[in-house]
């Protein structure tokens, strides 16, 4: 059975990621991020490639959200793998539990409501993925703290797949919003989304800045895996760079 360290008497409400959004998050993500399903499949491809031959690997998913990112692992013949998914939004994890139960993954998934630093100590993980999280973390110091905490939770040499928004190019932002308009999103809603994006999302400045942050946290030079406009996914590895 899956272990669940959420406090049932406490609801973790994360601004912008409550029950009202959780129910529609996957549909929104499919519009906001072109190729999202291919991206998740590439994440699983990278992780299983780097951990090839490990029948009982443990994988940390930081910011599990609705659990969609774990579903592709069903295609990769890793029945012995175990997953730990954390997220500060209990509403998002409620969706994840239902999805993972339907897909037959809940019995080998440990779900924890909260931030990574609140996860109880345990054996280091064989790998980790952190998708769409870093650009929601405010300030360089907090971002470095999170990256270092991820590194601390991993075995030396463990792979990390990280995806986040990099750069804020107005031309590419216009391309993104024009696609949303083509999918029938009303202008009023687009204007609202743009304001929220400007106010709440702070992309990493550049690929070089992200690489520097990863190096300071103890990871190797990242390799690009996937790009969808300004959302980029990289593969890196822990334990061989300076902890800085």
C-alpha positions as CSV (number, residue, x, y, z in Angstrom):
1,X,0.0,0.0,0.0
2,X,1.1,3.6,-0.6
3,X,2.2,5.5,2.4
4,X,0.7,9.0,2.9
5,X,2.2,11.5,5.3
6,X,-0.4,14.2,4.7
7,X,-2.2,15.4,7.7
8,X,-5.8,14.5,7.1
9,X,-7.0,17.3,9.5
10,X,-5.1,20.0,7.6
11,X,-5.8,21.1,4.0
12,X,-2.7,22.6,2.3
13,X,-4.1,25.3,0.1
14,X,-1.5,26.7,-2.3
15,X,-2.4,30.0,-4.0
16,X,-3.2,29.2,-7.6
17,X,-3.2,25.5,-7.1
18,X,-6.4,24.8,-5.1
19,X,-9.2,22.5,-5.8
20,X,-10.7,24.8,-8.4
21,X,-7.6,24.6,-10.6
22,X,-6.6,21.0,-9.7
23,X,-9.7,19.6,-11.4
24,X,-8.7,21.3,-14.7
25,X,-5.0,21.5,-14.4
26,X,-4.1,18.7,-16.9
27,X,-6.4,20.2,-19.6
28,X,-4.9,23.6,-19.0
29,X,-1.3,22.2,-19.2
30,X,-2.0,20.5,-22.5
31,X,-2.9,23.9,-23.9
32,X,-0.2,26.0,-22.1
33,X,2.6,23.6,-22.9
34,X,2.7,22.2,-26.4
35,X,3.9,18.6,-26.4
36,X,3.4,18.0,-22.7
37,X,2.8,14.3,-23.1
38,X,5.9,13.8,-25.2
39,X,7.8,15.8,-22.6
40,X,6.8,13.4,-19.8
41,X,7.6,10.4,-21.9
42,X,11.1,11.9,-22.6
43,X,11.6,12.4,-18.8
44,X,10.8,8.7,-18.2
45,X,13.1,7.8,-21.2
46,X,16.0,9.7,-19.7
47,X,15.5,8.4,-16.2
48,X,15.2,4.7,-17.3
49,X,18.1,5.1,-19.7
50,X,20.4,6.5,-16.9
51,X,19.2,3.8,-14.4
52,X,19.1,1.0,-16.9
53,X,19.4,-2.4,-15.2
54,X,18.3,-1.2,-11.8
55,X,15.2,-3.3,-11.0
56,X,14.4,-1.7,-7.7
57,X,15.2,2.0,-8.2
58,X,13.7,4.7,-6.0
59,X,12.6,7.9,-7.8
60,X,11.8,11.3,-6.2
61,X,9.2,13.5,-8.0
62,X,9.4,17.0,-6.6
63,X,6.1,18.8,-7.3
64,X,4.1,15.7,-8.3
65,X,1.0,17.8,-9.0
66,X,-1.7,15.6,-10.5
67,X,0.6,12.6,-11.0
68,X,0.5,12.7,-14.8
69,X,4.3,12.7,-15.0
70,X,4.6,9.2,-13.5
71,X,2.1,7.5,-15.9
72,X,4.7,7.1,-18.8
73,X,6.8,4.8,-16.6
74,X,4.2,2.1,-17.2
75,X,5.6,1.8,-20.7
76,X,9.2,1.3,-19.6
77,X,9.1,-2.1,-17.9
78,X,10.2,-1.0,-14.5
79,X,7.7,-2.8,-12.2
80,X,10.1,-2.8,-9.3
81,X,10.5,1.0,-9.2
82,X,9.1,2.9,-6.3
83,X,8.1,6.5,-6.4
84,X,8.0,9.3,-3.8
85,X,5.9,12.2,-4.9
86,X,5.7,15.5,-2.9
87,X,3.7,18.6,-3.5
88,X,2.5,21.4,-1.1
89,X,-1.0,21.3,-2.6
90,X,-3.3,18.7,-1.2
91,X,-5.9,19.4,-3.9
92,X,-3.4,18.5,-6.6
93,X,-2.4,15.4,-4.8
94,X,-6.0,14.3,-4.4
95,X,-6.2,14.2,-8.2
96,X,-2.8,12.4,-8.3
97,X,-4.1,9.7,-5.9
98,X,-7.1,9.0,-8.1
99,X,-5.0,8.9,-11.3
100,X,-2.3,6.7,-9.8
101,X,-4.8,4.3,-8.4
102,X,-6.6,4.0,-11.8
103,X,-3.2,3.4,-13.5
104,X,-2.1,0.8,-10.9
105,X,0.8,3.0,-9.6
106,X,-0.6,4.1,-6.3
107,X,0.6,0.9,-4.5
108,X,4.2,1.8,-5.2
109,X,4.0,5.5,-4.7
110,X,4.6,7.3,-1.4
111,X,2.7,10.6,-1.4
112,X,3.8,13.5,0.9
113,X,1.9,16.8,1.3
114,X,4.4,19.6,1.9
115,X,7.7,20.9,0.7
116,X,10.8,18.8,0.1
117,X,12.5,19.9,3.3
118,X,9.5,18.5,5.3
119,X,9.9,15.0,3.8
120,X,11.1,12.6,6.5
121,X,14.7,11.5,6.2
122,X,15.3,8.2,4.5
123,X,17.7,6.4,2.2
124,X,18.9,8.5,-0.7
125,X,17.1,8.3,-4.0
126,X,18.4,6.7,-7.2
127,X,17.0,9.6,-9.3
128,X,14.8,12.6,-9.2
129,X,12.6,14.8,-11.4
130,X,11.4,18.3,-10.8
131,X,9.1,19.6,-13.5
132,X,7.6,23.1,-13.6
133,X,8.7,24.0,-10.1
134,X,11.7,26.2,-10.1
135,X,10.1,29.2,-11.9
136,X,7.5,29.3,-9.1
137,X,10.1,29.6,-6.4
138,X,10.8,33.3,-5.5
139,X,14.3,34.5,-5.2
140,X,17.7,33.1,-6.0
141,X,18.4,32.1,-2.4
142,X,15.2,30.0,-2.2
143,X,15.9,28.4,-5.5
144,X,19.4,27.4,-4.5
145,X,18.1,26.0,-1.2
146,X,15.7,23.8,-3.1
147,X,18.3,22.6,-5.6
148,X,20.7,21.8,-2.8
149,X,18.0,19.9,-0.9
150,X,17.3,17.8,-4.0
151,X,21.0,17.1,-4.3
152,X,21.2,16.1,-0.6
153,X,18.4,13.6,-1.1
154,X,20.2,11.8,-4.0
155,X,22.8,9.2,-4.3
156,X,26.2,10.3,-5.8
157,X,25.8,10.2,-9.6
158,X,22.0,10.0,-9.5
159,X,20.3,11.6,-12.5
160,X,18.0,14.6,-12.2
161,X,15.6,15.7,-14.9
162,X,14.6,19.3,-14.4
163,X,12.1,21.3,-16.4
164,X,11.3,25.0,-16.0
165,X,10.7,28.2,-17.8
166,X,13.9,29.8,-19.0
167,X,13.9,33.4,-20.4
168,X,11.1,35.8,-20.9
169,X,11.2,36.7,-24.6
170,X,8.1,38.9,-25.5
171,X,8.1,37.5,-29.0
172,X,7.9,33.9,-27.8
173,X,5.4,34.9,-25.2
174,X,3.2,36.3,-28.0
175,X,3.6,33.0,-29.9
176,X,2.4,31.1,-26.8
177,X,-0.6,33.3,-26.3
178,X,-1.5,33.2,-29.9
179,X,-1.7,29.4,-29.8
180,X,-4.0,29.7,-26.8
181,X,-6.2,32.1,-28.8
182,X,-6.3,29.6,-31.6
183,X,-7.6,27.0,-29.2
184,X,-10.6,29.1,-28.3
185,X,-9.4,30.9,-25.1
186,X,-11.4,34.2,-25.0
187,X,-9.4,37.4,-25.1
188,X,-10.5,38.4,-21.6
189,X,-9.2,35.1,-20.2
190,X,-5.9,35.6,-22.2
191,X,-5.5,39.1,-20.7
192,X,-6.0,37.6,-17.3
193,X,-3.5,34.8,-17.8
194,X,-0.9,37.3,-19.1
195,X,-1.3,39.4,-16.0
196,X,-0.9,36.3,-13.8
197,X,2.1,35.2,-15.7
198,X,3.8,38.5,-15.4
199,X,3.0,38.7,-11.7
200,X,3.6,35.2,-10.5
201,X,6.0,33.5,-12.8
202,X,9.7,34.4,-12.7
203,X,11.6,32.4,-15.3
204,X,15.3,31.5,-14.9
205,X,17.1,34.2,-16.7
206,X,19.0,32.0,-19.2
207,X,20.3,28.5,-19.9
208,X,23.7,29.6,-18.5
209,X,22.2,30.9,-15.3
210,X,20.4,27.6,-14.7
211,X,23.6,25.7,-15.5
212,X,25.4,27.8,-12.9
213,X,22.8,27.2,-10.3
214,X,22.9,23.5,-10.9
215,X,26.7,23.5,-10.6
216,X,26.6,25.4,-7.3
217,X,24.1,22.8,-6.0
218,X,26.5,20.0,-6.9
219,X,25.2,18.9,-10.3
220,X,27.0,18.4,-13.6
221,X,26.5,20.5,-16.8
222,X,22.9,19.9,-17.9
223,X,22.1,18.3,-21.2
224,X,19.0,19.6,-23.1
225,X,16.2,17.1,-23.5
226,X,13.1,19.0,-24.6
227,X,12.1,22.6,-25.5
228,X,8.6,24.0,-26.0
229,X,8.9,27.7,-26.6
230,X,10.3,29.0,-23.2
231,X,9.8,25.8,-21.2
232,X,13.0,23.7,-21.2
233,X,13.9,20.3,-19.8
234,X,17.4,19.3,-18.9
235,X,19.2,16.1,-17.7
236,X,22.0,16.4,-15.2
237,X,23.7,14.3,-12.5
238,X,24.4,14.7,-8.9
239,X,27.6,14.3,-6.9
240,X,30.4,15.2,-9.2
241,X,30.5,19.0,-9.1
242,X,31.5,21.4,-6.3
243,X,28.8,21.8,-3.6
244,X,29.7,25.6,-3.7
